[in-house]
Amino acid sequence: MSKATGGGQAASASSESSETAAITQLREMIKQLQKQLAEEQKQLAQMMADKSDDQAKLSAITAKQASIATLNGEILSATSQLLEALTQSGGSSAGGMVNTQA
């Protein structure tokens, strides 16, 4: 029976390891999305600084705003997934997000 228990511990350790990988992957995804968002916002600012009032500019601005909204949605979704993964893992990573000490 001790072999079965040992196997369970190994499976648990493997599960924790994969959760850590998932958390790391989500954090990296959020970081990349934030970089993309910053670049899109920079491009939008440049477009809006252009003093022309032609229809092409307005269409480009509208498309850029839609792209920014999509990226914001992706960041929110990934952040929600990360929070869920941290909550499920219950590990020290979750404690890094919220300080419960007064």
N, C-alpha and C positions, 0 to 999 in steps of 0.2 A: 504494500500500500504506500510505502514511503516513496516508491518510484512514481506513482500517480501524483502524489503531492508535489514532488520535485518537478514533474512535467507541467503541472499547473503553474508553478512559480515561473518556469521558463516561458510559458505562454503569456503570463502576465507581464513579464519583463519585455517580451517582444511587443506586446500591445502598447506598453508605455513608450517604447522606442519609436513605434510607428506614429503614435500621437505627437510625440515631439517633432518628428519629421513633418507631420501635417501642419503643426503650429508654425514651424520654421518656414514652411512653404507659403502659408497664408501671410505671414509677416513680410516675406520677400515680395509676394504679389502686391500687397498694399503699398509697399515702398515703391515698386515700379509704377503702379497706377498713380501714385501721388506725383512722381516725376513727370509722367505723361500729362497729368492735369496741369501742373505748373507750366509746362511747355505750351499747352493749348491756351491757357489763360494769357500767357505772354504774347502768343500770336494774335489772340483776340484784341488785346490792348493795342497792338501795332495796327491792326485793321481799323480799329475805331479812331486811332490818331490820324489816319488818312482823311484829309479834308474833303475828298470828293464825295458826291452824293449820288453816284450812279447805281442802277439796279443791280449790277454785278457785285458791287461792294456789299449792298444790303443782303443779297442772297448768300454771299460768303460768310458774313457775320452771323446770319441765322443758322447756317450749317455748323459754324464753329461753336455757337451756343448750344446747339443740339448735341454736339460731340462732347462738350464739357458736362452737360447734364447726364449723358450716358456714363462718362467716367465717374462722376459723383455717385451715381447709382451703383456702379461696380465696386467702388471703394466702400460704400455703406454695406453692401452685401458681403464683401470679404471681411469687413470688420465684424459684422454680425456672426459670420462663420468662425472667426478667430475667437470671439468672446465665448461662443458655444463650446469650441474645442478646449479652451482654457478652463471653462467651468466643469466640463466633463473630466478633464484630466485631474483637476483638483490639486495640481502640483504647485511648486514654488513659482512657476511662471505666472499663475493667476494672481498670486500675492504681489507680484511686481506692478500690477495695474492699479490695485487699490490698497492703500495703507490703512489697516484697521487699528493701528495704534493711536492713542490720543496724545 
